[in-house]
């Protein structure tokens, strides 16, 4: 049930996932925001990450559960979307 910001770097690109009380609250990557950015971040296979546990997201943009996001992301990867 932690809040914070996970910053991911893959090559020259950088993205982030915001957590609020243990749930995914928002994401940003490659010009996308919200769930679409989260799905793109799931496809990364290499890179670095850093966690900022003091960050508190300003709003909960993504309403889906973390489990639902992961399942949908994996489905998209399986189907090549």
N, C-alpha and C positions, 0 to 999 in steps of 0.2 A: 504493500500500500504506500509506496514511496512516490514522490514527485521529483522531476528533474528533466534534464535535456541530454539526449545522447547525440553527439556530433559524430558523423561518419565521413571519412575522407577516402575517396577512391580515385587515384591519379590526381587530376586537376579539379575534380568535382567534389563538392561538399554538400552534405544533406544533414537533416536533423529530425529526430523524433522526440516529441514532448510527451511526458508522462504526468498524469495527475491522479494521485491516490492509487497508483498501481495500474491504471488503465491508459491506453494510448489516447492522447488528447489531440494531437496534431502532428503533421509531418510536412517537410519541404525538401524537394530534391529535383534538380534538372528542370526548373521552371514550373514544376507542379506543386500543388499544396494538397493537404488533406489525405484521404485514403489513396488516391492515385499516386501520390508521392511515396506513401508507405509501400505500395506494391512494387514500385520501381526500386526502392531500397532493398527489398527482399531479394532481388535478382543479383545483387552485388556478390562477388565471390572472393574479392580481395580488397584490402584497405586497412585503415586505422580507425580507431574510435576513441572517444573520450566522453566521460560522464560528468555532468555538472549537477550535483545533487542539490545545490542551492537555488536552482532555477525553478520558478513557479509559472506554469503556462497561464497566459492572460485569459484564455477561454478554452472550452472543450469543443473543438471543431468537429472531430470525428466521433460519431455517436455509436458506431458498431463496437461490439465487444472485441477485446484483444484476440480471443480465440476465433471469432468470426473473421477478423482481418487476416489472421494467419491462414485459415482454411481457404478463403477466397484468393489470397496471394498464391498459395500453393496450387490451387486449381488453375489459375491463370498461367503459372509457370508450366504446369503439366500440359496445358492446351497450346502453349506457345504464344500466348497473348502478350 
